[in-house]
Amino acid sequence: MDIDLIFKIAGTGIIVAVLNLVLKRAEREEQAMLTTLAGLIVVLVVIVNEIGELFETIKSVFGLW
């Protein structure tokens, strides 16, 4: 596992948290929720790609398929 992955996820979380806080202070609850949802989707896409790479590595190591 690469340390860059942890930094990407943490950076996305920090940015989303700040945007969420700013939008809630500006009484933009709906945009704050959509920003949080978008951040969650971005992190999930990154994680799914990493899991896909993990499975490809496992298949090549054990000679599956």
mmCIF file as Biopython writes it, N, C-alpha, C and O atoms, coordinates in Angstrom:
data_model
#
loop_
_atom_site.group_PDB
_atom_site.id
_atom_site.type_symbol
_atom_site.label_atom_id
_atom_site.label_alt_id
_atom_site.label_comp_id
_atom_site.label_asym_id
_atom_site.label_entity_id
_atom_site.label_seq_id
_atom_site.pdbx_PDB_ins_code
_atom_site.Cartn_x
_atom_site.Cartn_y
_atom_site.Cartn_z
_atom_site.occupancy
_atom_site.B_iso_or_equiv
_atom_site.auth_seq_id
_atom_site.auth_asym_id
_atom_site.pdbx_PDB_model_num
ATOM 1   N N  . MET A ? 1  ? 0.847   -1.180  0.000   1.0 0.0 1  A 1 
ATOM 2   C CA . MET A ? 1  ? 0.000   0.000   0.000   1.0 0.0 1  A 1 
ATOM 3   C C  . MET A ? 1  ? 0.891   1.241   0.000   1.0 0.0 1  A 1 
ATOM 4   O O  . MET A ? 1  ? 1.905   1.313   0.694   1.0 0.0 1  A 1 
ATOM 5   N N  . ASP A ? 2  ? 0.483   2.181   -0.780  1.0 0.0 2  A 1 
ATOM 6   C CA . ASP A ? 2  ? 1.269   3.390   -0.944  1.0 0.0 2  A 1 
ATOM 7   C C  . ASP A ? 2  ? 0.788   4.463   0.026   1.0 0.0 2  A 1 
ATOM 8   O O  . ASP A ? 2  ? -0.408  4.578   0.292   1.0 0.0 2  A 1 
ATOM 9   N N  . ILE A ? 3  ? 1.714   5.236   0.546   1.0 0.0 3  A 1 
ATOM 10  C CA . ILE A ? 3  ? 1.369   6.300   1.485   1.0 0.0 3  A 1 
ATOM 11  C C  . ILE A ? 3  ? 0.588   7.408   0.793   1.0 0.0 3  A 1 
ATOM 12  O O  . ILE A ? 3  ? -0.150  8.153   1.438   1.0 0.0 3  A 1 
ATOM 13  N N  . ASP A ? 4  ? 0.756   7.512   -0.537  1.0 0.0 4  A 1 
ATOM 14  C CA . ASP A ? 4  ? 0.026   8.534   -1.294  1.0 0.0 4  A 1 
ATOM 15  C C  . ASP A ? 4  ? -1.485  8.326   -1.201  1.0 0.0 4  A 1 
ATOM 16  O O  . ASP A ? 4  ? -2.246  9.294   -1.192  1.0 0.0 4  A 1 
ATOM 17  N N  . LEU A ? 5  ? -1.911  7.089   -1.134  1.0 0.0 5  A 1 
ATOM 18  C CA . LEU A ? 5  ? -3.338  6.796   -1.020  1.0 0.0 5  A 1 
ATOM 19  C C  . LEU A ? 5  ? -3.913  7.386   0.264   1.0 0.0 5  A 1 
ATOM 20  O O  . LEU A ? 5  ? -4.998  7.967   0.258   1.0 0.0 5  A 1 
ATOM 21  N N  . ILE A ? 6  ? -3.188  7.234   1.348   1.0 0.0 6  A 1 
ATOM 22  C CA . ILE A ? 6  ? -3.639  7.778   2.627   1.0 0.0 6  A 1 
ATOM 23  C C  . ILE A ? 6  ? -3.706  9.296   2.569   1.0 0.0 6  A 1 
ATOM 24  O O  . ILE A ? 6  ? -4.644  9.901   3.087   1.0 0.0 6  A 1 
ATOM 25  N N  . PHE A ? 7  ? -2.705  9.914   1.935   1.0 0.0 7  A 1 
ATOM 26  C CA . PHE A ? 7  ? -2.707  11.372  1.806   1.0 0.0 7  A 1 
ATOM 27  C C  . PHE A ? 7  ? -3.841  11.859  0.916   1.0 0.0 7  A 1 
ATOM 28  O O  . PHE A ? 7  ? -4.434  12.901  1.195   1.0 0.0 7  A 1 
ATOM 29  N N  . LYS A ? 8  ? -4.154  11.130  -0.146  1.0 0.0 8  A 1 
ATOM 30  C CA . LYS A ? 8  ? -5.269  11.512  -1.019  1.0 0.0 8  A 1 
ATOM 31  C C  . LYS A ? 8  ? -6.588  11.481  -0.254  1.0 0.0 8  A 1 
ATOM 32  O O  . LYS A ? 8  ? -7.392  12.408  -0.353  1.0 0.0 8  A 1 
ATOM 33  N N  . ILE A ? 9  ? -6.802  10.423  0.500   1.0 0.0 9  A 1 
ATOM 34  C CA . ILE A ? 9  ? -8.052  10.285  1.241   1.0 0.0 9  A 1 
ATOM 35  C C  . ILE A ? 9  ? -8.136  11.333  2.348   1.0 0.0 9  A 1 
ATOM 36  O O  . ILE A ? 9  ? -9.189  11.937  2.552   1.0 0.0 9  A 1 
ATOM 37  N N  . ALA A ? 10 ? -7.040  11.549  3.057   1.0 0.0 10 A 1 
ATOM 38  C CA . ALA A ? 10 ? -7.031  12.544  4.125   1.0 0.0 10 A 1 
ATOM 39  C C  . ALA A ? 10 ? -7.205  13.951  3.564   1.0 0.0 10 A 1 
ATOM 40  O O  . ALA A ? 10 ? -7.940  14.756  4.136   1.0 0.0 10 A 1 
ATOM 41  N N  . GLY A ? 11 ? -6.546  14.254  2.464   1.0 0.0 11 A 1 
ATOM 42  C CA . GLY A ? 11 ? -6.690  15.562  1.841   1.0 0.0 11 A 1 
ATOM 43  C C  . GLY A ? 11 ? -8.108  15.821  1.372   1.0 0.0 11 A 1 
ATOM 44  O O  . GLY A ? 11 ? -8.642  16.916  1.555   1.0 0.0 11 A 1 
ATOM 45  N N  . THR A ? 12 ? -8.717  14.812  0.769   1.0 0.0 12 A 1 
ATOM 46  C CA . THR A ? 12 ? -10.103 14.948  0.341   1.0 0.0 12 A 1 
ATOM 47  C C  . THR A ? 12 ? -11.011 15.166  1.539   1.0 0.0 12 A 1 
ATOM 48  O O  . THR A ? 12 ? -11.928 15.986  1.486   1.0 0.0 12 A 1 
ATOM 49  N N  . GLY A ? 13 ? -10.761 14.444  2.608   1.0 0.0 13 A 1 
ATOM 50  C CA . GLY A ? 13 ? -11.572 14.600  3.815   1.0 0.0 13 A 1 
ATOM 51  C C  . GLY A ? 13 ? -11.447 15.987  4.422   1.0 0.0 13 A 1 
ATOM 52  O O  . GLY A ? 13 ? -12.442 16.567  4.858   1.0 0.0 13 A 1 
ATOM 53  N N  . ILE A ? 14 ? -10.243 16.516  4.454   1.0 0.0 14 A 1 
ATOM 54  C CA . ILE A ? 14 ? -10.036 17.854  5.014   1.0 0.0 14 A 1 
ATOM 55  C C  . ILE A ? 14 ? -10.726 18.914  4.163   1.0 0.0 14 A 1 
ATOM 56  O O  . ILE A ? 14 ? -11.384 19.810  4.691   1.0 0.0 14 A 1 
ATOM 57  N N  . ILE A ? 15 ? -10.574 18.808  2.841   1.0 0.0 15 A 1 
ATOM 58  C CA . ILE A ? 15 ? -11.210 19.781  1.949   1.0 0.0 15 A 1 
ATOM 59  C C  . ILE A ? 15 ? -12.721 19.727  2.065   1.0 0.0 15 A 1 
ATOM 60  O O  . ILE A ? 15 ? -13.378 20.767  2.121   1.0 0.0 15 A 1 
ATOM 61  N N  . VAL A ? 16 ? -13.275 18.531  2.101   1.0 0.0 16 A 1 
ATOM 62  C CA . VAL A ? 16 ? -14.729 18.383  2.218   1.0 0.0 16 A 1 
ATOM 63  C C  . VAL A ? 16 ? -15.213 18.914  3.560   1.0 0.0 16 A 1 
ATOM 64  O O  . VAL A ? 16 ? -16.262 19.554  3.627   1.0 0.0 16 A 1 
ATOM 65  N N  . ALA A ? 17 ? -14.472 18.661  4.618   1.0 0.0 17 A 1 
ATOM 66  C CA . ALA A ? 17 ? -14.869 19.151  5.934   1.0 0.0 17 A 1 
ATOM 67  C C  . ALA A ? 17 ? -14.881 20.675  5.990   1.0 0.0 17 A 1 
ATOM 68  O O  . ALA A ? 17 ? -15.800 21.271  6.551   1.0 0.0 17 A 1 
ATOM 69  N N  . VAL A ? 18 ? -13.869 21.299  5.413   1.0 0.0 18 A 1 
ATOM 70  C CA . VAL A ? 18 ? -13.815 22.766  5.396   1.0 0.0 18 A 1 
ATOM 71  C C  . VAL A ? 18 ? -14.955 23.336  4.558   1.0 0.0 18 A 1 
ATOM 72  O O  . VAL A ? 18 ? -15.629 24.276  4.979   1.0 0.0 18 A 1 
ATOM 73  N N  . LEU A ? 19 ? -15.169 22.770  3.376   1.0 0.0 19 A 1 
ATOM 74  C CA . LEU A ? 19 ? -16.278 23.241  2.539   1.0 0.0 19 A 1 
ATOM 75  C C  . LEU A ? 19 ? -17.619 23.047  3.225   1.0 0.0 19 A 1 
ATOM 76  O O  . LEU A ? 19 ? -18.496 23.908  3.149   1.0 0.0 19 A 1 
ATOM 77  N N  . ASN A ? 20 ? -17.772 21.929  3.886   1.0 0.0 20 A 1 
ATOM 78  C CA . ASN A ? 20 ? -19.015 21.663  4.605   1.0 0.0 20 A 1 
ATOM 79  C C  . ASN A ? 20 ? -19.239 22.701  5.703   1.0 0.0 20 A 1 
ATOM 80  O O  . ASN A ? 20 ? -20.348 23.211  5.862   1.0 0.0 20 A 1 
ATOM 81  N N  . LEU A ? 21 ? -18.209 23.005  6.440   1.0 0.0 21 A 1 
ATOM 82  C CA . LEU A ? 21 ? -18.311 23.995  7.517   1.0 0.0 21 A 1 
ATOM 83  C C  . LEU A ? 21 ? -18.648 25.380  6.970   1.0 0.0 21 A 1 
ATOM 84  O O  . LEU A ? 21 ? -19.501 26.079  7.516   1.0 0.0 21 A 1 
ATOM 85  N N  . VAL A ? 22 ? -17.977 25.768  5.895   1.0 0.0 22 A 1 
ATOM 86  C CA . VAL A ? 22 ? -18.236 27.085  5.303   1.0 0.0 22 A 1 
ATOM 87  C C  . VAL A ? 22 ? -19.660 27.172  4.768   1.0 0.0 22 A 1 
ATOM 88  O O  . VAL A ? 22 ? -20.345 28.175  4.967   1.0 0.0 22 A 1 
ATOM 89  N N  . LEU A ? 23 ? -20.096 26.131  4.098   1.0 0.0 23 A 1 
ATOM 90  C CA . LEU A ? 23 ? -21.445 26.157  3.532   1.0 0.0 23 A 1 
ATOM 91  C C  . LEU A ? 23 ? -22.521 26.139  4.612   1.0 0.0 23 A 1 
ATOM 92  O O  . LEU A ? 23 ? -23.564 26.774  4.459   1.0 0.0 23 A 1 
ATOM 93  N N  . LYS A ? 24 ? -22.276 25.422  5.691   1.0 0.0 24 A 1 
ATOM 94  C CA . LYS A ? 24 ? -23.263 25.413  6.776   1.0 0.0 24 A 1 
ATOM 95  C C  . LYS A ? 24 ? -23.327 26.767  7.469   1.0 0.0 24 A 1 
ATOM 96  O O  . LYS A ? 24 ? -24.403 27.206  7.874   1.0 0.0 24 A 1 
ATOM 97  N N  . ARG A ? 25 ? -22.181 27.434  7.609   1.0 0.0 25 A 1 
ATOM 98  C CA . ARG A ? 25 ? -22.176 28.773  8.213   1.0 0.0 25 A 1 
ATOM 99  C C  . ARG A ? 25 ? -22.903 29.781  7.330   1.0 0.0 25 A 1 
ATOM 100 O O  . ARG A ? 25 ? -23.485 30.746  7.825   1.0 0.0 25 A 1 
ATOM 101 N N  . ALA A ? 26 ? -22.864 29.546  6.003   1.0 0.0 26 A 1 
ATOM 102 C CA . ALA A ? 26 ? -23.533 30.437  5.058   1.0 0.0 26 A 1 
ATOM 103 C C  . ALA A ? 26 ? -24.997 30.031  4.856   1.0 0.0 26 A 1 
ATOM 104 O O  . ALA A ? 26 ? -25.684 30.555  3.980   1.0 0.0 26 A 1 
ATOM 105 N N  . GLU A ? 27 ? -25.458 29.091  5.681   1.0 0.0 27 A 1 
ATOM 106 C CA . GLU A ? 27 ? -26.831 28.577  5.646   1.0 0.0 27 A 1 
ATOM 107 C C  . GLU A ? 27 ? -27.181 27.967  4.295   1.0 0.0 27 A 1 
ATOM 108 O O  . GLU A ? 27 ? -28.273 28.172  3.763   1.0 0.0 27 A 1 
ATOM 109 N N  . ARG A ? 28 ? -26.249 27.228  3.766   1.0 0.0 28 A 1 
ATOM 110 C CA . ARG A ? 28 ? -26.446 26.482  2.514   1.0 0.0 28 A 1 
ATOM 111 C C  . ARG A ? 28 ? -26.383 24.992  2.837   1.0 0.0 28 A 1 
ATOM 112 O O  . ARG A ? 28 ? -25.451 24.295  2.435   1.0 0.0 28 A 1 
ATOM 113 N N  . GLU A ? 29 ? -27.376 24.523  3.560   1.0 0.0 29 A 1 
ATOM 114 C CA . GLU A ? 29 ? -27.384 23.136  4.042   1.0 0.0 29 A 1 
ATOM 115 C C  . GLU A ? 29 ? -27.389 22.132  2.887   1.0 0.0 29 A 1 
ATOM 116 O O  . GLU A ? 29 ? -26.704 21.111  2.948   1.0 0.0 29 A 1 
ATOM 117 N N  . GLU A ? 30 ? -28.152 22.416  1.847   1.0 0.0 30 A 1 
ATOM 118 C CA . GLU A ? 30 ? -28.264 21.464  0.736   1.0 0.0 30 A 1 
ATOM 119 C C  . GLU A ? 30 ? -26.939 21.326  -0.012  1.0 0.0 30 A 1 
ATOM 120 O O  . GLU A ? 30 ? -26.531 20.219  -0.364  1.0 0.0 30 A 1 
ATOM 121 N N  . GLN A ? 31 ? -26.272 22.452  -0.251  1.0 0.0 31 A 1 
ATOM 122 C CA . GLN A ? 31 ? -24.982 22.389  -0.925  1.0 0.0 31 A 1 
ATOM 123 C C  . GLN A ? 31 ? -23.936 21.703  -0.049  1.0 0.0 31 A 1 
ATOM 124 O O  . GLN A ? 31 ? -23.059 21.002  -0.554  1.0 0.0 31 A 1 
ATOM 125 N N  . ALA A ? 32 ? -24.029 21.906  1.254   1.0 0.0 32 A 1 
ATOM 126 C CA . ALA A ? 32 ? -23.098 21.243  2.177   1.0 0.0 32 A 1 
ATOM 127 C C  . ALA A ? 32 ? -23.279 19.730  2.117   1.0 0.0 32 A 1 
ATOM 128 O O  . ALA A ? 32 ? -22.303 18.980  2.121   1.0 0.0 32 A 1 
ATOM 129 N N  . MET A ? 33 ? -24.523 19.291  2.064   1.0 0.0 33 A 1 
ATOM 130 C CA . MET A ? 33 ? -24.790 17.856  1.988   1.0 0.0 33 A 1 
ATOM 131 C C  . MET A ? 33 ? -24.296 17.286  0.662   1.0 0.0 33 A 1 
ATOM 132 O O  . MET A ? 33 ? -23.722 16.197  0.630   1.0 0.0 33 A 1 
ATOM 133 N N  . LEU A ? 34 ? -24.516 18.017  -0.436  1.0 0.0 34 A 1 
ATOM 134 C CA . LEU A ? 34 ? -24.057 17.550  -1.738  1.0 0.0 34 A 1 
ATOM 135 C C  . LEU A ? 34 ? -22.530 17.518  -1.816  1.0 0.0 34 A 1 
ATOM 136 O O  . LEU A ? 34 ? -21.959 16.628  -2.446  1.0 0.0 34 A 1 
ATOM 137 N N  . THR A ? 35 ? -21.878 18.472  -1.187  1.0 0.0 35 A 1 
ATOM 138 C CA . THR A ? 35 ? -20.416 18.476  -1.148  1.0 0.0 35 A 1 
ATOM 139 C C  . THR A ? 35 ? -19.895 17.267  -0.387  1.0 0.0 35 A 1 
ATOM 140 O O  . THR A ? 35 ? -18.938 16.622  -0.814  1.0 0.0 35 A 1 
ATOM 141 N N  . THR A ? 36 ? -20.521 16.966  0.731   1.0 0.0 36 A 1 
ATOM 142 C CA . THR A ? 36 ? -20.127 15.793  1.514   1.0 0.0 36 A 1 
ATOM 143 C C  . THR A ? 36 ? -20.348 14.518  0.724   1.0 0.0 36 A 1 
ATOM 144 O O  . THR A ? 36 ? -19.507 13.619  0.738   1.0 0.0 36 A 1 
ATOM 145 N N  . LEU A ? 37 ? -21.472 14.437  0.039   1.0 0.0 37 A 1 
ATOM 146 C CA . LEU A ? 37 ? -21.769 13.263  -0.777  1.0 0.0 37 A 1 
ATOM 147 C C  . LEU A ? 37 ? -20.771 13.112  -1.917  1.0 0.0 37 A 1 
ATOM 148 O O  . LEU A ? 37 ? -20.327 12.001  -2.208  1.0 0.0 37 A 1 
ATOM 149 N N  . ALA A ? 38 ? -20.417 14.214  -2.562  1.0 0.0 38 A 1 
ATOM 150 C CA . ALA A ? 38 ? -19.437 14.171  -3.649  1.0 0.0 38 A 1 
ATOM 151 C C  . ALA A ? 38 ? -18.073 13.722  -3.137  1.0 0.0 38 A 1 
ATOM 152 O O  . ALA A ? 38 ? -17.392 12.934  -3.795  1.0 0.0 38 A 1 
ATOM 153 N N  . GLY A ? 39 ? -17.670 14.213  -1.972  1.0 0.0 39 A 1 
ATOM 154 C CA . GLY A ? 39 ? -16.404 13.790  -1.376  1.0 0.0 39 A 1 
ATOM 155 C C  . GLY A ? 39 ? -16.390 12.307  -1.064  1.0 0.0 39 A 1 
ATOM 156 O O  . GLY A ? 39 ? -15.389 11.623  -1.281  1.0 0.0 39 A 1 
ATOM 157 N N  . LEU A ? 40 ? -17.508 11.817  -0.554  1.0 0.0 40 A 1 
ATOM 158 C CA . LEU A ? 40 ? -17.617 10.389  -0.256  1.0 0.0 40 A 1 
ATOM 159 C C  . LEU A ? 40 ? -17.508 9.556   -1.524  1.0 0.0 40 A 1 
ATOM 160 O O  . LEU A ? 40 ? -16.848 8.517   -1.533  1.0 0.0 40 A 1 
ATOM 161 N N  . ILE A ? 41 ? -18.146 10.005  -2.582  1.0 0.0 41 A 1 
ATOM 162 C CA . ILE A ? 41 ? -18.091 9.270   -3.847  1.0 0.0 41 A 1 
ATOM 163 C C  . ILE A ? 41 ? -16.669 9.260   -4.406  1.0 0.0 41 A 1 
ATOM 164 O O  . ILE A ? 41 ? -16.212 8.235   -4.913  1.0 0.0 41 A 1 
ATOM 165 N N  . VAL A ? 42 ? -15.974 10.378  -4.320  1.0 0.0 42 A 1 
ATOM 166 C CA . VAL A ? 42 ? -14.588 10.443  -4.809  1.0 0.0 42 A 1 
ATOM 167 C C  . VAL A ? 42 ? -13.712 9.461   -4.042  1.0 0.0 42 A 1 
ATOM 168 O O  . VAL A ? 42 ? -12.919 8.738   -4.646  1.0 0.0 42 A 1 
ATOM 169 N N  . VAL A ? 43 ? -13.845 9.429   -2.736  1.0 0.0 43 A 1 
ATOM 170 C CA . VAL A ? 43 ? -13.037 8.511   -1.919  1.0 0.0 43 A 1 
ATOM 171 C C  . VAL A ? 43 ? -13.398 7.060   -2.228  1.0 0.0 43 A 1 
ATOM 172 O O  . VAL A ? 43 ? -12.510 6.210   -2.300  1.0 0.0 43 A 1 
ATOM 173 N N  . LEU A ? 44 ? -14.674 6.765   -2.409  1.0 0.0 44 A 1 
ATOM 174 C CA . LEU A ? 44 ? -15.071 5.398   -2.733  1.0 0.0 44 A 1 
ATOM 175 C C  . LEU A ? 44 ? -14.523 4.951   -4.085  1.0 0.0 44 A 1 
ATOM 176 O O  . LEU A ? 44 ? -14.129 3.796   -4.240  1.0 0.0 44 A 1 
ATOM 177 N N  . VAL A ? 45 ? -14.496 5.854   -5.062  1.0 0.0 45 A 1 
ATOM 178 C CA . VAL A ? 45 ? -13.939 5.513   -6.373  1.0 0.0 45 A 1 
ATOM 179 C C  . VAL A ? 45 ? -12.451 5.198   -6.250  1.0 0.0 45 A 1 
ATOM 180 O O  . VAL A ? 45 ? -11.962 4.242   -6.852  1.0 0.0 45 A 1 
ATOM 181 N N  . VAL A ? 46 ? -11.738 5.998   -5.474  1.0 0.0 46 A 1 
ATOM 182 C CA . VAL A ? 46 ? -10.305 5.748   -5.278  1.0 0.0 46 A 1 
ATOM 183 C C  . VAL A ? 46 ? -10.091 4.399   -4.609  1.0 0.0 46 A 1 
ATOM 184 O O  . VAL A ? 46 ? -9.207  3.643   -5.013  1.0 0.0 46 A 1 
ATOM 185 N N  . ILE A ? 47 ? -10.876 4.091   -3.608  1.0 0.0 47 A 1 
ATOM 186 C CA . ILE A ? 47 ? -10.730 2.827   -2.888  1.0 0.0 47 A 1 
ATOM 187 C C  . ILE A ? 47 ? -11.089 1.637   -3.777  1.0 0.0 47 A 1 
ATOM 188 O O  . ILE A ? 47 ? -10.408 0.612   -3.742  1.0 0.0 47 A 1 
ATOM 189 N N  . VAL A ? 48 ? -12.149 1.763   -4.570  1.0 0.0 48 A 1 
ATOM 190 C CA . VAL A ? 48 ? -12.545 0.671   -5.463  1.0 0.0 48 A 1 
ATOM 191 C C  . VAL A ? 48 ? -11.450 0.406   -6.496  1.0 0.0 48 A 1 
ATOM 192 O O  . VAL A ? 48 ? -11.172 -0.750  -6.818  1.0 0.0 48 A 1 
ATOM 193 N N  . ASN A ? 49 ? -10.832 1.455   -7.014  1.0 0.0 49 A 1 
ATOM 194 C CA . ASN A ? 49 ? -9.719  1.258   -7.958  1.0 0.0 49 A 1 
ATOM 195 C C  . ASN A ? 49 ? -8.559  0.527   -7.298  1.0 0.0 49 A 1 
ATOM 196 O O  . ASN A ? 49 ? -7.954  -0.355  -7.908  1.0 0.0 49 A 1 
ATOM 197 N N  . GLU A ? 50 ? -8.248  0.879   -6.075  1.0 0.0 50 A 1 
ATOM 198 C CA . GLU A ? 50 ? -7.152  0.206   -5.361  1.0 0.0 50 A 1 
ATOM 199 C C  . GLU A ? 50 ? -7.493  -1.262  -5.083  1.0 0.0 50 A 1 
ATOM 200 O O  . GLU A ? 50 ? -6.622  -2.126  -5.184  1.0 0.0 50 A 1 
ATOM 201 N N  . ILE A ? 51 ? -8.739  -1.547  -4.739  1.0 0.0 51 A 1 
ATOM 202 C CA . ILE A ? 51 ? -9.147  -2.936  -4.503  1.0 0.0 51 A 1 
ATOM 203 C C  . ILE A ? 51 ? -9.068  -3.731  -5.800  1.0 0.0 51 A 1 
ATOM 204 O O  . ILE A ? 51 ? -8.671  -4.896  -5.792  1.0 0.0 51 A 1 
ATOM 205 N N  . GLY A ? 52 ? -9.446  -3.103  -6.919  1.0 0.0 52 A 1 
ATOM 206 C CA . GLY A ? 52 ? -9.328  -3.764  -8.219  1.0 0.0 52 A 1 
ATOM 207 C C  . GLY A ? 52 ? -7.887  -4.111  -8.547  1.0 0.0 52 A 1 
ATOM 208 O O  . GLY A ? 52 ? -7.601  -5.201  -9.043  1.0 0.0 52 A 1 
ATOM 209 N N  . GLU A ? 53 ? -6.982  -3.187  -8.270  1.0 0.0 53 A 1 
ATOM 210 C CA . GLU A ? 53 ? -5.557  -3.464  -8.484  1.0 0.0 53 A 1 
ATOM 211 C C  . GLU A ? 53 ? -5.063  -4.580  -7.571  1.0 0.0 53 A 1 
ATOM 212 O O  . GLU A ? 53 ? -4.239  -5.400  -7.975  1.0 0.0 53 A 1 
ATOM 213 N N  . LEU A ? 54 ? -5.566  -4.609  -6.342  1.0 0.0 54 A 1 
ATOM 214 C CA . LEU A ? 54 ? -5.191  -5.678  -5.408  1.0 0.0 54 A 1 
ATOM 215 C C  . LEU A ? 54 ? -5.613  -7.041  -5.942  1.0 0.0 54 A 1 
ATOM 216 O O  . LEU A ? 54 ? -4.836  -7.994  -5.895  1.0 0.0 54 A 1 
ATOM 217 N N  . PHE A ? 55 ? -6.844  -7.139  -6.451  1.0 0.0 55 A 1 
ATOM 218 C CA . PHE A ? 55 ? -7.311  -8.416  -6.993  1.0 0.0 55 A 1 
ATOM 219 C C  . PHE A ? 55 ? -6.508  -8.828  -8.232  1.0 0.0 55 A 1 
ATOM 220 O O  . PHE A ? 55 ? -6.216  -10.010 -8.415  1.0 0.0 55 A 1 
ATOM 221 N N  . GLU A ? 56 ? -6.153  -7.866  -9.077  1.0 0.0 56 A 1 
ATOM 222 C CA . GLU A ? 56 ? -5.328  -8.185  -10.245 1.0 0.0 56 A 1 
ATOM 223 C C  . GLU A ? 56 ? -3.964  -8.712  -9.813  1.0 0.0 56 A 1 
ATOM 224 O O  . GLU A ? 56 ? -3.442  -9.651  -10.414 1.0 0.0 56 A 1 
ATOM 225 N N  . THR A ? 57 ? -3.390  -8.116  -8.781  1.0 0.0 57 A 1 
ATOM 226 C CA . THR A ? 57 ? -2.104  -8.581  -8.269  1.0 0.0 57 A 1 
ATOM 227 C C  . THR A ? 57 ? -2.220  -9.982  -7.692  1.0 0.0 57 A 1 
ATOM 228 O O  . THR A ? 57 ? -1.348  -10.821 -7.919  1.0 0.0 57 A 1 
ATOM 229 N N  . ILE A ? 58 ? -3.278  -10.241 -6.954  1.0 0.0 58 A 1 
ATOM 230 C CA . ILE A ? 58 ? -3.486  -11.574 -6.372  1.0 0.0 58 A 1 
ATOM 231 C C  . ILE A ? 58 ? -3.655  -12.609 -7.472  1.0 0.0 58 A 1 
ATOM 232 O O  . ILE A ? 58 ? -3.114  -13.711 -7.378  1.0 0.0 58 A 1 
ATOM 233 N N  . LYS A ? 59 ? -4.404  -12.260 -8.519  1.0 0.0 59 A 1 
ATOM 234 C CA . LYS A ? 59 ? -4.587  -13.197 -9.626  1.0 0.0 59 A 1 
ATOM 235 C C  . LYS A ? 59 ? -3.267  -13.496 -10.318 1.0 0.0 59 A 1 
ATOM 236 O O  . LYS A ? 59 ? -3.011  -14.642 -10.687 1.0 0.0 59 A 1 
ATOM 237 N N  . SER A ? 60 ? -2.429  -12.486 -10.498 1.0 0.0 60 A 1 
ATOM 238 C CA . SER A ? 60 ? -1.158  -12.730 -11.188 1.0 0.0 60 A 1 
ATOM 239 C C  . SER A ? 60 ? -0.187  -13.512 -10.305 1.0 0.0 60 A 1 
ATOM 240 O O  . SER A ? 60 ? 0.588   -14.325 -10.810 1.0 0.0 60 A 1 
ATOM 241 N N  . VAL A ? 61 ? -0.220  -13.276 -8.998  1.0 0.0 61 A 1 
ATOM 242 C CA . VAL A ? 61 ? 0.698   -13.991 -8.095  1.0 0.0 61 A 1 
ATOM 243 C C  . VAL A ? 61 ? 0.342   -15.470 -8.020  1.0 0.0 61 A 1 
ATOM 244 O O  . VAL A ? 61 ? 1.226   -16.327 -8.058  1.0 0.0 61 A 1 
ATOM 245 N N  . PHE A ? 62 ? -0.944  -15.770 -7.916  1.0 0.0 62 A 1 
ATOM 246 C CA . PHE A ? 62 ? -1.344  -17.167 -7.761  1.0 0.0 62 A 1 
ATOM 247 C C  . PHE A ? 62 ? -1.683  -17.838 -9.090  1.0 0.0 62 A 1 
ATOM 248 O O  . PHE A ? 62 ? -2.039  -19.017 -9.110  1.0 0.0 62 A 1 
ATOM 249 N N  . GLY A ? 63 ? -1.580  -17.113 -10.190 1.0 0.0 63 A 1 
ATOM 250 C CA . GLY A ? 63 ? -1.811  -17.709 -11.490 1.0 0.0 63 A 1 
ATOM 251 C C  . GLY A ? 63 ? -3.248  -18.096 -11.732 1.0 0.0 63 A 1 
ATOM 252 O O  . GLY A ? 63 ? -3.518  -19.091 -12.404 1.0 0.0 63 A 1 
ATOM 253 N N  . LEU A ? 64 ? -4.161  -17.339 -11.204 1.0 0.0 64 A 1 
ATOM 254 C CA . LEU A ? 64 ? -5.581  -17.628 -11.394 1.0 0.0 64 A 1 
ATOM 255 C C  . LEU A ? 64 ? -6.043  -17.056 -12.730 1.0 0.0 64 A 1 
ATOM 256 O O  . LEU A ? 64 ? -5.649  -15.954 -13.114 1.0 0.0 64 A 1 
ATOM 257 N N  . TRP A ? 65 ? -6.864  -17.797 -13.419 1.0 0.0 65 A 1 
ATOM 258 C CA . TRP A ? 65 ? -7.403  -17.445 -14.751 1.0 0.0 65 A 1 
ATOM 259 C C  . TRP A ? 65 ? -6.306  -17.324 -15.721 1.0 0.0 65 A 1 
ATOM 260 O O  . TRP A ? 65 ? -6.547  -17.036 -16.893 1.0 0.0 65 A 1 
#
